[in-house]
Amino acid sequence: MKKKAWLIIFILSSGVILRLAVYLVKSPLWFDEALLAPYFLAGTWGKLMQPILHGEVIAPLGFLSVTKLAIDCWGHSEYILRCFPLICSILSLFLFYDVARKILKSPAVIWAMMLFSFSYYVVGYSAECKHYASDIFFALLIFRCMLWLKYK
């Protein structure tokens, strides 16, 4: 394998390990997460369909639905609440690499991957029960689909 390929593999695997480490050692729920958690734990599906939950929390319906489904299937835990953002963040790493490879030249791909893999906020969002990590993933997915259409 080429040196560049090994470097990309190293950056991707480091990004995954970093996200998993933050997820596993994350502190207890903070204020915004704590406001959202009761709706998953005691709330019904009907409550989640309301656009604003008691005027306190606004979150996308898809994020609320996936997180509620995870809680219903696997039980009540801070790790379950934060599982969907973690999965989205890890998938975003690979999707970002695919997008960067399509639109950037070789050296810029390495730099872009390093910035995305080790970004403080992007890594932090991977371990929060908030929709930001899924927003990043779906924005990248839409952009990737647009690139596919452009080249088709």
Contact map, one row per residue, 1 for C-alpha under 8 A:
11101100000000000000000000000000000000000000000000000000000000000000000000000000000000000000000000000000000000000000000000000000000000000000000000000000
11111100000000000000000000000000000000000000000000000000000000000000000000000000000000000000000000000000000000000000000000000000000000000000000000000000
11111110000000000000000000000000000000000000000000000000000000000000000000000000000000000000000000000000000000000000000000000000000000000000000000000000
01111111000000000000000000000000000000000000000000000000000000000000000000000000000000000000000000000000000000000000000000000000000000000000000000000000
11111111100000000000000000000000000000000000000000000000000000000000000000000000000000000000000000000000000000000000000000000000000000000000000000000000
11111111110000000000000000000000000000000000000000000000000000000000000000000000000000000000000000000000000000000000000000000000000000000000000000000000
00111111111000000000000000000000000000000000000000000000000000000000000000000000000000000000000000000000000001000000000000000000000000000000000000000000
00011111111100000000000000000000000000000000000000000000000000000000000000000000000000000000000000000000000001001000000000000000000000000000000000000000
00001111111110000000000000000000000000000000000000000000000000000000000000000000000000000000000000000000000000000000000000000000000000000000000000000000
00000111111111000000000000000000000000000000000000000000000000000000000000000000000000000000000000000000000000000000000000000000000000000000000000000000
00000011111111100000000000000000000000000000000000000000000000000000000000000000000000000000000000000000000000001100100000000000000000000000000000000000
00000001111111110000000000000000000000000000000000000000000000000000000000000000000000000000110000000000000000001000100000000000000000000000000000000000
00000000111111111000000000000000000000000000000000000000000000000000000000000000000000000000000000000000000000000000000000000000000000000000000000000000
00000000011111111100000000000000000000000000000000000000000000000000000000000000000000000000000000000000000000000000100000000000000000000000000000000000
00000000001111111110000000000000000000000000000000000000000000000000000000000000000000000100100000000000000000000000110000000000000000000000000000000000
00000000000111111111000000000000000000000000000000000000000000000000000000000000000000000100100000000000000000000000000000000000000000000000000000000000
00000000000011111111100000000000000000000000000000000000000000000000000000000000000000000000000000000000000000000000000000000000000000000000000000000000
00000000000001111111110000000000000000000000000000000000000000000000000000000000000000000000000000000000000000000000010000100000000000000000000000000000
00000000000000111111111000000000000000000000000000000000000000000000000000000000000001001100000000000000000000000000000000110110000000000000000000000000
00000000000000011111111100000000000000000000000000000000000000000000000000000000000001000000000000000000000000000000000000000000000000000000000000000000
00000000000000001111111110000000000000000000000000000000000000000000000000000000000000000000000000000000000000000000000000000000000000000000000000000000
00000000000000000111111111000000000000000000000000000000000000000000000000000000000000000000000000000000000000000000000000110110000000000000000000000000
00000000000000000011111111000000000000000000000000000000000000000000000000000010010001000000000000000000000000000000000000000110000000000000000000000000
00000000000000000001111111000000000000000000000000000000000000000000000000000010000000000000000000000000000000000000000000000000000000000000000000000000
00000000000000000000111111100000000000000000000000000000000000000000000000000000000000000000000000000000000000000000000000000000000000000000000000000000
00000000000000000000011111110000000000000000000000000000000000000000000000000000000000000000000000000000000000000000000000000010000000000000000000000000
00000000000000000000000011111000000000000000000000000000000000000000000000000000000000000000000000000000000000000000000000000000000000000000000000000000
00000000000000000000000001111100000000000000000000000000000000000000000000000100000000000000000000000000000000000000000000000000000000000000000000000000
00000000000000000000000000111111110000000000000000000000000000000000000000000100000000000000000000000000000000000000000000000000000000000000000000000000
00000000000000000000000000011111110000000000000000000000000000000000000000000000000000000000000000000000000000000000000000000000000000000000000000000000
00000000000000000000000000001111111000000000000000000000000000000000000000000000000000000000000000000000000000000000000000000000000000000000000000000000
00000000000000000000000000001111111100000000000000000000100000000000000000000000000000000000000000000000000000000000000000000000000000000000000000000000
00000000000000000000000000001111111110000000000000000000000000000000000000000000000000000000000000000000000000000000000000000001110000000000000000000000
00000000000000000000000000001111111111000000000000000000000000000000000000000000000000000000000000000000000000000000000000000000000000000000000000000000
00000000000000000000000000000011111111000000000000000001100000000000000000000000000000000000000000000000000000000000000000000000000000000000000000000000
00000000000000000000000000000001111111110000000000000000100000000000000000000000000000000000000000000000000000000000000000000000000000000000000000000000
00000000000000000000000000000000111111111000000000000000000000000000000000000000100000000000000000000000000000000000000000000000000000000000000000000000
00000000000000000000000000000000011111111110000000000000000000000000000000000000000000000000000000000000000000000000000000000000000000000000000000000000
00000000000000000000000000000000000111111111001100000000000000000000000000000000000000000000000000000000000000000000000000000000000000000000000000000000
00000000000000000000000000000000000111111111000000000000000000000011001000000000000000000000000000000000000000000000000000000000000000000000000000000000
00000000000000000000000000000000000011111110000000000000000000000001001000010000000000000000000000000000000000000000000000000000000000000000000000000000
00000000000000000000000000000000000001111111000000000000000000000000000000000000000000000000000000000000000000000000000000000000000000000000000000000000
00000000000000000000000000000000000001111111101100000000000000000000000000000000000000000000000000000000000000000000000000000000000000000000000000000000
00000000000000000000000000000000000000110111111100000000000000000000000000000000000000000000000000000000000000000000000000000000000000000000000000000000
00000000000000000000000000000000000000000011111110000000000000001001000000000000000000000000000000000000000000000000000000000000000000000000000000000000
00000000000000000000000000000000000000000001111111000000000000000000000000000000000000000000000000000000000000000000000000000000000000000000000000000000
00000000000000000000000000000000000000100011111111001000000000000000000000000000000000000000000000000000000000000000000000000000000000000000000000000000
00000000000000000000000000000000000000100011111111101000000010011000000000000000000000000000000000000000000000000000000000000000000000000000000000000000
00000000000000000000000000000000000000000000111111100000000010000000000000000000000000000000000000000000000000000000000000000000000000000000000000000000
00000000000000000000000000000000000000000000011111111000000000000000000000000000000000000000000000000000000000000000000000000000000000000000000000000000
00000000000000000000000000000000000000000000000111111000011010000000000000000000000000000000000000000000000000000000000000000000000000000000000000000000
00000000000000000000000000000000000000000000000001111111111000000000000000000000000000000000000000000000000000000000000000000000000000000000000000000000
00000000000000000000000000000000000000000000001101111111110000000000000000000000000000000000000000000000000000000000000000000000000000000000000000000000
00000000000000000000000000000000000000000000000000011111100000000000000000000000000000000000000000000000000000000000000000000000000000000000000000000000
00000000000000000000000000000000000000000000000000011111110000000000000000000000000000000000000000000000000000000000000000000000000000000000000000000000
00000000000000000000000000000000001000000000000000011111110000000000000000000000000000000000000000000000000000000000000000000000000000000000000000000000
00000000000000000000000000000001001100000000000000011111111000000000000000000000000000000000000000000000000000000000000000000000000000000000000000000000
00000000000000000000000000000000000000000000000000111011111100000000000000000000000000000000000000000000000000000000000000000000000000000000000000000000
00000000000000000000000000000000000000000000000000110000111110110000000000000000000000000000000000000000000000000000000000000000011000000000000000000000
00000000000000000000000000000000000000000000000000000000011111110000000000000000000000000000000000000000000000000000000000000000001000000000000000000000
00000000000000000000000000000000000000000000000110100000001111111000000000000000000000000000000000000000000000000000000000000000000000000000000000000000
00000000000000000000000000000000000000000000000000000000000111111100000000000000000000000000000000000000000000000000000000000000000000000000000000000000
00000000000000000000000000000000000000000000000000000000001111111110000000000000000000000000000000000000000000000000000000000000001001000000000000000000
00000000000000000000000000000000000000000000000100000000001111111111000000000000000000000000000000000000000000000000000000000000000000000000000000000000
00000000000000000000000000000000000000000000100100000000000011111111100000000000000000000000000000000000000000000000000000000000000000000000000000000000
00000000000000000000000000000000000000000000000000000000000001111111110000000000000100000000000000000000000000000000000000000000000000000000000000000000
00000000000000000000000000000000000000010000000000000000000000111111111000000001100100000000000000000000000000000000000000000000000000000000000000000000
00000000000000000000000000000000000000011000100000000000000000011111111100000000000000000000000000000000000000000000000000000000000000000000000000000000
00000000000000000000000000000000000000000000000000000000000000001111111110000000000000000000000000000000000000000000000000000000000000000000000000000000
00000000000000000000000000000000000000000000000000000000000000000111111111100001100000000000000000000000000000000000000000000000000000000000000000000000
00000000000000000000000000000000000000011000000000000000000000000011111111111001100000000000000000000000000000000000000000000000000000000000000000000000
00000000000000000000000000000000000000000000000000000000000000000001111111110000000000000000000000000000000000000000000000000000000000000000000000000000
00000000000000000000000000000000000000000000000000000000000000000000111111100000000000000000000000000000000000000000000000000000000000000000000000000000
00000000000000000000000000000000000000000000000000000000000000000000011111110001000000000000000000000000000000000000000000000000000000000000000000000000
00000000000000000000000000000000000000000000000000000000000000000000011111111001000000000000000000000000000000000000000000000000000000000000000000000000
00000000000000000000000000000000000000001000000000000000000000000000001101111101100000000000000000000000000000000000000000000000000000000000000000000000
00000000000000000000000000000000000000000000000000000000000000000000001000111111100000000000000000000000000000000000000000000000000000000000000000000000
00000000000000000000000000011000000000000000000000000000000000000000000000011111110000000000000000000000000000000000000000000000000000000000000000000000
00000000000000000000001100000000000000000000000000000000000000000000000000001111111000000000000000000000000000000000000000000000000000000000000000000000
00000000000000000000000000000000000000000000000000000000000000000010011001111111111100000000000000000000000000000000000000000000000000000000000000000000
00000000000000000000000000000000000010000000000000000000000000000010011000011111111100000000000000000000000000000000000000000000100000000000000000000000
00000000000000000000001000000000000000000000000000000000000000000000000000000111111111000000000000000000000000000000000000000111110000000000000000000000
00000000000000000000000000000000000000000000000000000000000000000000000000000011111111100000000000000000000000000000000000000010000000000000000000000000
00000000000000000000000000000000000000000000000000000000000000000110000000000001111111110000000000000000000000000000000000000000000001000000000000000000
00000000000000000000000000000000000000000000000000000000000000000000000000000000011111111000000000000000000000000000000000001111111111000000000000000000
00000000000000000011001000000000000000000000000000000000000000000000000000000000011111111100000000000000000000000000000000000110000010000000000000000000
00000000000000000000000000000000000000000000000000000000000000000000000000000000001111111110000000000000000000000000000000000100000000000000000000000000
00000000000000000000000000000000000000000000000000000000000000000000000000000000000111111111000000000000000000000000000000000100000011001000000000000000
00000000000000000010000000000000000000000000000000000000000000000000000000000000000011111111100000000000000000000000000001101100000011011000000000000000
00000000000000110010000000000000000000000000000000000000000000000000000000000000000001111111110000000000000000000000000000000100000000000000000000000000
00000000000000000000000000000000000000000000000000000000000000000000000000000000000000111111111000000000000000000000000000000000000000001000000000000000
00000000000000000000000000000000000000000000000000000000000000000000000000000000000000011111111100000000000000000000000000000000000000011001000000000000
00000000000100110000000000000000000000000000000000000000000000000000000000000000000000001111111110000000000000001001100000000000000000000000000000000000
00000000000100000000000000000000000000000000000000000000000000000000000000000000000000000111111111000000000000000000000000000000000000000000000000000000
00000000000000000000000000000000000000000000000000000000000000000000000000000000000000000011111111100000000000000000000000000000000000001001100100000000
00000000000000000000000000000000000000000000000000000000000000000000000000000000000000000001111111110000000000001001000000000000000000000001000000000000
00000000000000000000000000000000000000000000000000000000000000000000000000000000000000000000111111111000000010001000000000000000000000000000000000000000
00000000000000000000000000000000000000000000000000000000000000000000000000000000000000000000011111111100000000000000000000000000000000000000000100000000
00000000000000000000000000000000000000000000000000000000000000000000000000000000000000000000001111111110000000000000000000000000000000000001001100000000
00000000000000000000000000000000000000000000000000000000000000000000000000000000000000000000000111111111000010011000000000000000000000000000000000000000
00000000000000000000000000000000000000000000000000000000000000000000000000000000000000000000000011111111110010000000000000000000000000000000000000000000
00000000000000000000000000000000000000000000000000000000000000000000000000000000000000000000000001111111000000000000000000000000000000000000000000000000
00000000000000000000000000000000000000000000000000000000000000000000000000000000000000000000000000111111100000000000000000000000000000000000000000000000
00000000000000000000000000000000000000000000000000000000000000000000000000000000000000000000000000011111110110000000000000000000000000000000000000000000
00000000000000000000000000000000000000000000000000000000000000000000000000000000000000000000000000001011111110000000000000000000000000000000000000000000
00000000000000000000000000000000000000000000000000000000000000000000000000000000000000000000000000001001111111000000000000000000000000000000000000000000
00000000000000000000000000000000000000000000000000000000000000000000000000000000000000000000000000000000111111100000000000000000000000000000000000000000
00000000000000000000000000000000000000000000000000000000000000000000000000000000000000000000000000000001111111110000000000000000000000000000000000000000
00000000000000000000000000000000000000000000000000000000000000000000000000000000000000000000000010011001111111111000000000000000000000000000000000000000
00000011000000000000000000000000000000000000000000000000000000000000000000000000000000000000000000000000011111111100000000000000000000000000000000000000
00000000000000000000000000000000000000000000000000000000000000000000000000000000000000000000000000000000001111111110000000000000000000000000000000000000
00000000000000000000000000000000000000000000000000000000000000000000000000000000000000000000000000010000000111111111000000000000000000000000000000000000
00000001001100000000000000000000000000000000000000000000000000000000000000000000000000000000100110010000000011111111100000000000000000000000000000000000
00000000001000000000000000000000000000000000000000000000000000000000000000000000000000000000000000000000000001111111110000000000000000000000000000000000
00000000000000000000000000000000000000000000000000000000000000000000000000000000000000000000000000000000000000111111111000000000000000000000000000000000
00000000000000000000000000000000000000000000000000000000000000000000000000000000000000000000100100000000000000011111111001000000000000000000000000000000
00000000001101100000000000000000000000000000000000000000000000000000000000000000000000000000100000000000000000001111111001100000000000000000000000000000
00000000000000100100000000000000000000000000000000000000000000000000000000000000000000000000000000000000000000000111111101100000000000000000000000000000
00000000000000000000000000000000000000000000000000000000000000000000000000000000000000000000000000000000000000000011111111100000000000000000000000000000
00000000000000000000000000000000000000000000000000000000000000000000000000000000000000000000000000000000000000000000011111110000000000000000000000000000
00000000000000000000000000000000000000000000000000000000000000000000000000000000000000000000000000000000000000000000001111111000000000000000000000000000
00000000000000000000000000000000000000000000000000000000000000000000000000000000000000001000000000000000000000000001111111111100000010000000000000000000
00000000000000000110010000000000000000000000000000000000000000000000000000000000000000001000000000000000000000000000111111111110000000000000000000000000
00000000000000000010010000000000000000000000000000000000000000000000000000000000000000000000000000000000000000000000000111111111000000000000000000000000
00000000000000000000000000000000000000000000000000000000000000000000000000000000000010001000000000000000000000000000000011111111010110000000000000000000
00000000000000000010011000000000000000000000000000000000000000000000000000000000010011111100000000000000000000000000000001111111000010000000000000000000
00000000000000000010011001000000000000000000000000000000000000000000000000000000011011000000000000000000000000000000000000111111100000000000000000000000
00000000000000000000000000000000100000000000000000000000000000000000000000000000010010000000000000000000000000000000000000011111110000000000000000000000
00000000000000000000000000000000100000000000000000000000000000000000000000000000110010000000000000000000000000000000000000000011111000000000000000000000
00000000000000000000000000000000100000000000000000000000001000000000000000000000010010000000000000000000000000000000000000001001111110000000000000000000
00000000000000000000000000000000000000000000000000000000001100100000000000000000000010000000000000000000000000000000000000000000111111100000000000000000
00000000000000000000000000000000000000000000000000000000000000000000000000000000000010000000000000000000000000000000000000001000011111110000000000000000
00000000000000000000000000000000000000000000000000000000000000000000000000000000000011011000000000000000000000000000000001001100011111111000000000000000
00000000000000000000000000000000000000000000000000000000000000100000000000000000000110011000000000000000000000000000000000000000001111111100000000000000
00000000000000000000000000000000000000000000000000000000000000000000000000000000000000000000000000000000000000000000000000000000001111111110000000000000
00000000000000000000000000000000000000000000000000000000000000000000000000000000000000001001000000000000000000000000000000000000000111111111000000000000
00000000000000000000000000000000000000000000000000000000000000000000000000000000000000011011001000000000000000000000000000000000000011111111100000000000
00000000000000000000000000000000000000000000000000000000000000000000000000000000000000000000000000000000000000000000000000000000000001111111110000000000
00000000000000000000000000000000000000000000000000000000000000000000000000000000000000000000000000000000000000000000000000000000000000111111111000000000
00000000000000000000000000000000000000000000000000000000000000000000000000000000000000000001001100100000000000000000000000000000000000011111111100000000
00000000000000000000000000000000000000000000000000000000000000000000000000000000000000000000001000000000000000000000000000000000000000001111111110000000
00000000000000000000000000000000000000000000000000000000000000000000000000000000000000000000000000000000000000000000000000000000000000000111111111000000
00000000000000000000000000000000000000000000000000000000000000000000000000000000000000000000000000100000000000000000000000000000000000000011111111100000
00000000000000000000000000000000000000000000000000000000000000000000000000000000000000000000001001100000000000000000000000000000000000000001111111110000
00000000000000000000000000000000000000000000000000000000000000000000000000000000000000000000000000000000000000000000000000000000000000000000111111111000
00000000000000000000000000000000000000000000000000000000000000000000000000000000000000000000000000000000000000000000000000000000000000000000011111111100
00000000000000000000000000000000000000000000000000000000000000000000000000000000000000000000000000000000000000000000000000000000000000000000001111111110
00000000000000000000000000000000000000000000000000000000000000000000000000000000000000000000000000000000000000000000000000000000000000000000000111111111
00000000000000000000000000000000000000000000000000000000000000000000000000000000000000000000000000000000000000000000000000000000000000000000000011111111
00000000000000000000000000000000000000000000000000000000000000000000000000000000000000000000000000000000000000000000000000000000000000000000000001111111
00000000000000000000000000000000000000000000000000000000000000000000000000000000000000000000000000000000000000000000000000000000000000000000000000111111
00000000000000000000000000000000000000000000000000000000000000000000000000000000000000000000000000000000000000000000000000000000000000000000000000011111
